[in-house]
Amino acid sequence: MPERRHAARRPARPSLRRRLLTFLLVPVLGVLLADAVVGYFVALAYSNRVHDADLSDSALTLAEMIGSDALNGELTAQARFLLEYDPDGRNYYEVISDRHGRIIGNAELAVPSRDPVEVDAAPLLYDTDLGHKPVRAAVMRVANRHDPGDTITIKVAENLRDRHQRAREILLLTLPMQALLIIAVLSLVWFGVSHGLGVLEPLTTRLGRRGHDLGPIGEEDVPVEILPLTRTIDDLFARMRNMLGLQERFIADAAHQLRTPLAGIQLHVERVGNGSDPAQQQDALAHIHRLAARAARTSAQLLALTRTQSPDLPDHDGMAVIDLSQVVPEAVGMRVHQALNLGVDLGYEGAESACLVRGDALQIQEVIDNLVDNAFHYAGRGRCVTVSVTCEGDDAVLAVDDDGPGVEEAFLDQLGERFFRVPGGDEDGTGLGLAIVESIAERHAARVHFARSALGGLRVELRLPRILAAA
């Protein structure tokens, strides 16, 4: 049970506040740590400078004592105390004469070999070792006032422990200020992040009050950093409004168009159930069959119209290149059997060369099916229907002609409107076939033109932007 509960535990949600604090506090803490390290070395450099000055003064003091009194290998107790005194250890010194050798000293100190020491020059500071312990030393050469021609080398040294101790003391003195600075920076970062994220509260409050409103969020109180997110949400809302609009329109259209055939079916079903006359029952069944076919066709065309208006379909620029001289004959060939059953002479006239357009082959077939169905339905039995493809300049023209009764000029502009049927025509039509053609044409950046055919009936042209073979 504990393992199952652990497996079902959801991962922690990502937190913008936590990410901002992490990205800000970790570098800040690193900088403060680096500042403490740098502060220690700065304090050490300052301590070294002070001690080097004291070391030089000690060498000068010893040189002054040597000049004021002749040395016989001994120092006064007071002078020895001043030279050797160190609270944390001992200081070291050595005096060597070029003629008489080592005069006095408490340690043997090496002389830097790479830097020659000039006579009567300022003390030279250098690092050396004394018994495997690092020390800091100062050396200088002076003339022996009591023995002309002799030169005395004076060396003074001290250990490094006191220097590091002074640096640590300086660092400890600055640590409280560093701690206060760290606390102040952390507090400012925390307050800044919390206050900065507070700018999102009006937006979240406004979105929480929207309810079912799918209108645009707007940009009046949206920070620049999340504008891409809100714009993406606005695009999503727009697609949802479009889909809901299509759904509502489909439901309204279905309720409007299916109400009549369904009411007729119910009426004739009652006739079948209540009547005893076989002829009356056969007539009612024939009406039921016709109304059911009309309802099925209306439903199919409503679905087709809604599908052509779906925002998920690719736009014109995202479609593939197809050849109408190949797609259209295949679509026409699929309707030959139906044409023979209806007694309609269905023909095709094609372009002599390839006629390339950018489009969806399935939707082009949908256009041909609706135009051919429209011609079959309104031209009538024994008529002639011709589907043609031609290339005219920058346009590829897909046309369907029939030699039926045609449409009066006054109604040509209304063809393609949803549910429009020419007055006096067959009431079995849905008025959606040409609307589907218009919707597909709009998606293909094409134009639909209605005119009187040279055969005497109706001519419907679909003009699509043509792709030249060279391109």
N, C-alpha and C positions, 0 to 999 in steps of 0.2 A: 504493500500500500504506500509506504513512503517513497519508493522508487517511482511508482506511477504518478504520485502527486508531484514529484520533482520533474518528471518528464512533461507533465501538463503545464508547468509553470511558464508563463509567458516571458519573453525577454523584456528587459527594461526599455521603456520608451525613450527615444532620443530627446534630449533636453537642449534647447537653444541657450538657455541661461547657463547650464553646466558647460557647454562647449565654449561659450564666450569667456566664462570665468577661467576655464582651463587654458585657453589660448592667451589670456591676458596675465593671469597670476603666475603661471609657470615661468614665462620669460622675465617677469618683474622680480620674482624671487631669485632667479639666476643672476640677474643684474645686481641685485643687492648683495648676494653672496660674492660675486666678483668684486663689488665695491669694498667689501670687508677685507678680501685678500689684498686688493690694491692698497687699502688703507694701512694694512699691516706693513707692507713693504715700504710705503711712504714714511711711516713712523720709524722703520728700521734705518732708512736712508738718513732721516733727520738725526737719529741717535748716533749713527756712524759719523756724521759730520761733526757733531758736538764732541764725541770722544776723540776723533782725529785732531780737532783743535786742541783739546786737553793734552793729547799725546805730544803734539808739536811743542806746546808750552813746557811740558816736562823736559823735553830734550833741550830747549833753550835755557831752562832754569839750571839744568845740570851743566851746560856749557858755561853759564855765567858763574856758577860756583867754582868750576875748574879754573876759569880765568882770574878769579879774585883771590884764590888761595892755591898754593902749590899742593899737589896731591902726592902723598907718599904711600899710596896704596890703601888708604883708609878714608872714610867719610865720617863726618860728625854724626852722632846719634840722631840729631834733629833732621839732618839732610837725608840720612838713610830712611827715616820714618816717612818723610814726605815723598820719597821716590817709591817706596815699596807699599805704601798704604793702599788697600783696596778692600771695601766691605765684603766683596764676594770672593776674594782670593788674594793673589799677589800680583804686583807689577814687577817687571824685570828690567835690568839695566846692565850695561857693560861699557867700559871705557878702555880703549886700546891705543897705545902710542906706537908710532911707526918705528921709533928708536928703542924704546924700552919694553915693548910688548904690552901684554894685558896688565893694566894698572889696578882696576877695581871692577867688581860686578858680581851678580848673583846668578847669572845664567850665561850660556854661550849662544849668542844670537847670530844667525847667518846674515850676510850682507847681500842685497840684490846684485846679481851679476850683470844683468842686461842694462841697468841704468847707473852710469858712473856718478859718484857723489862728489860734487865740487866743494872746494874749500870755502868756508864762510858763506855758503849758500843756505837757503831755507831748508828746514828738515824735509827729508824725502820719506814719504809714507809708503809702506808695502806690506804684503801678507807673507807670512812664513810659518814654519812649524817649530815647536819646541817640545821635544819628547812626544811626538805624534799628536800634539795638541795644536790646533790652529791658533795663531796669535796675530795681533796687529802691531807693527813696529814702526819706529821712526829713527832715521839715521842722519847724522850730519858730521861734517869734518871742520875742525877749527884749528888755527895755529896755536901752538903751545907758547904762551906768553913768557914762561919761565925757562924755556929752552929754545932759543931761536933756531929755526931750520927744522924743528920737529912738528909733526901734525898729529892731532889727536882725533880719533874716531869715536863718536858718542852714539850709542844705540839704546833706545828705550822701547819696551814692548808691554802689552797687556793682553789678557785673554778676552774672548768675544762674548763671554757669558753676560756681562753687565750690559752690553749693547742690546742683546736680544731681550733682556729683562726690561730695559727702558721701552723698547718697541711694544712689548706686550702690555706694559702699563698704559702707554698711550692708547693702544687699541681698546683696552678695557674701559678707559675713560670715554671713548667714543661709542662703545656698544650701546649704552642707553639711548643715545641720539639715533643710532642705527635702528634700534628696536622701535622707537617711536616713529621713525620714518617708515619702517615696514608696516606697522599697524595703520599709519595714516594712508599709505598707498593701498593696502588691502581694503580699507574702509572706503576709499574713494572709488576703487575699481568696483567693489560690490554695489555701492550706491549708484555709480554711473551705469552699470549694466542693468540694475533693477529699474532705474529711472528711464533708461533708454528703451527697455522693453515695454515700459508703460505706454509708449506711443501707440502700441498695438491694441490697447484696451478699448478705445472708442470704436475701432474697426470691428473687433470681435463682438462688442456689445451691439453694434448696428447690424452685424450679420446674424446675431442670435435673435434679433427681433423681426427678422424678415419672414419667418414662417415658410410659406410655400411660394414666396416671391422669387422668381427666376430672372428678375431684371439685372442689368449690369451693376457691379459693385460700385463703380466710379473710382475716381482717383483723387478726390479732394482731400482726404485725410489718410492716404496710403503712403507710407514711406517709400522712398525711391528704391531701397534694397529689395522690397517684396513686390514691386510693380510687376515684374514678370510673372509671379505667382498669381496675382489678382487678375492680370490680363488672361492668363491661361484659364482661370476659373470662369471669367466672363465668356471666353470662347466656348467652354463646356456648357455654361448656362444657355448660350445662344443655340448650340446644337440640341440641347434638351428642349428648349422652347420650340425649335423647328420640329423635332420628333413628336412632341406632344401636340403641336398644331396639326401635323399630318395625321396623328392618331384621332384627334377630335374631328378633323375633316372627314376621315374615312368612316368614323362611326356615324356622323351626320349624313354623309352621302349614302351609306349602306341603309340606314334607317329610312331615308327618303326614297331610295330607288327600290328597295326590297319590300316596302310596305304594300304597294299595289299588287305585285305578283303573289305575295304570301296571302293577302286578303282574298285574291281570286282563287288561290288553291284551296283555302278553307271553305269558300263558298261552294266550289264544285265538289269538294269532298262531301259536304252535307247533301248535295244533290244526289251523289252516288249512294249515300247511306239512306236517304229518304225516298228516293224514287224506285219504282218497280218496272218502269219501261226500259227494256234493254237498249233501245236507240238513244234514249235520254242518258242512260248511264255511259254509253260509248262516247256520246258527245261531251259529257262531263269529264271523262277520262282523257279525251283528246285535249280539252282545255287545261287539265292538270299537267299533262305532259308538256304542252307549249309554255305554260307559265313557269314550270320547274326549270325548263331549259333557259328561259329568259332570266330567271333568278340566278342560275348557275353562271350564265354568261356575264351578267351584271357583277356578280361577286368576283369573277376572274378578272374582269376589266378594272374594277375598283382596286384590287390587289396590284395589278400591273401598273396602274397610274400611281399608286402610293409608292411602289418599288422604284419607279423612275425618278421620284422626287426625294429619295432617301439621300441624306448628306454623306452617307458612308461610301457612296459610289465615287470613283475617281472623276476628277474634272477633265476638261478637254485636253489640257496639257499633259495629263498623266495617262492618257489612253495610248494604245498601241496603233501602229500604222497598218491599215488593212487595204485590200484591193477590192473595190466595189465590183469590178468586172468578174471576180471570182465568188465573192460572198453572195451577191444578189441572185445569180443564176441558180445557186444551190438552194437558196430560200424559195425561189419560185418553183423549182422542181419538186419541192416537198408539197406543193399545193395543187399539182396537176391532177392527182387522183380525185380530190374534192371537186375540182373544176369539171371533170368529166361527169361526175355524179350529178352536178347541178346543171349540166348542159351549157357551160360557159366556155368560150374559146379563150384560153389563157395563153399569152405569148410573151416572149422576151426579146428585146432588141438591145444589144450590148455595144459598148465602145470597142473600137478596133485595137486600142492599146490599153495598158494598165491605167487604172484610174485610182490613184492612191489618196487616202484621206486618213485622218487620225480619228479613231472611233472604237466603239465596242461592237464586235460582230453580233453578239446576242441581241443587243438593243437595236441594231440595224435590222436584224431578222424580225424583231418585234414590230418595227415600223412597217416592214413589208407585209407582215401578217395582218395588221390592222387596216392598211390601205387596201389590200386585196379583199379582206372580209367586207370592208365598206363597199367596194365596187361590186362584189358578188351580191350583197344584200340589196343595194339600191339600183343596180343596173338591171338585174332580173335575168330570168332564164333565157337562154338562146342569145345572149349578148356577147360582146367581144371585150376582153380586158388585156391591156398591154402594159408590161413593166419594162422600163428602159433606163439605161445608164449612159450618160454622155458627159464629156468634158468640155466646158465652155470657159475658156480663159482661166481665171483663178478659182472657178467653182466646179465641183463635181455635182451633177444634177441626177438625182434619183426621182423618176416620175412614174405615176400610175395613171393611165387613161382608160376610159370606158366609153362605150357608145350608147349608154343608157339615157334616161330623160334629162339628166343633168340637174343643176341647181340654178335658180333665178339669180340674176346679178345682185338683187337687193339683199340676198342672204349669204353671199360669198364671204363677206367680212365677218360673219358670225360663226362660220365654220371653225371648228377647233375649240370653241367654248365648251365648258363642262356641261353635259346634259342637254346641249342644244340639238334639237332635231328639226329638220326642215318641215314647215307646216304642210300637211297633206300627205306626208310620207308614211311609211310603215311604222306603226306604233311599237313594234317589237324591238326596235333599235334602242340602244342604251344611251347614245349621245356621248360616249366616252372614247371611242376609237380614235377620232381625230384629236381629242384632247391629249391622249397618250402620245400621239405623234408629235404634237406641239411640245410636250414636256421633254421628250427625248431629243428633239431638235435643239431646244434651249441648252441642254447639257452638252451637246456637240457643237455649240456655237454656230448652228445652222439656221436657215430661214425656211419657213413653209409658205408656199404660195398656192392659192386656189384660183382656178380659171376654167373657162369652157374649153373642152378638149377639141382637137381637130377631128376626132371621131364623132363629135356631137354631144358627148356627155360631159363628165367632170374630169378635170385634170388636176392632180395634186403633185406639186413639185417640192422636193427637199433639196435645198442647195447647201452643200457642205464645203468648207474651206479645203481646197485641193492642195496636195503636196506634189510639187513638181518632181519629175524623175531625177533631174540633176541634183536637186537638194537631197 
